[in-house]
């Protein structure tokens, strides 16, 4: 067993106010807690990992090339590997969520783009 303390976990801020925290995981699956300010959107992107996005509070709209779904507290969505998408906080409050990636990944996904 490997415990990860939220307060000492690896943290990355791809944009101002968009914070991601690497939680427990492995090469098989990783969990990233995140918070996103109102109006913020990630860029359209894709990756080799399947992804579950679970909203813990607030509102997020997930856009793909063909669709859009607005998620509220405790709603979730599955994104297939290589499915282009972006995630936008379309609500008035900070949105908090949890992303689950399979197979697992690291923050290198974002930092290698810079």
Phi, psi and omega in degrees: 000141177228112180277142174238117177280127181305317185289343179242008180289156176298132183235145178220140179239092181300324176221161180302125178086349178258097185252137178237139181235125181279117181261191182302144179178187182207189175293338181280320183205141175229153177240133175232118172281145177212157169229144187223127181288159178306136178085347182282140175229139169289159175289158173296131183203169173217168180200165183288349184269137164291152186219133166254131174245120181245126179273123178267328174199153180088205185219133177229140172249127180257123180251134170243181178298332188244353192204169172213137178227128175265124182250140175246183185314126177073003172281155179217165178216148174255134175241125179292155172307139178068009176279116180296136182200163169217156184236123183237137172278103181263007179264185181264350183241166173301134176261140178237135181212178177226124174257135176242125183244133177224121356294170183294163177213171178243180177292351177305333178306318180272316186291330178289347178277337186285000000 
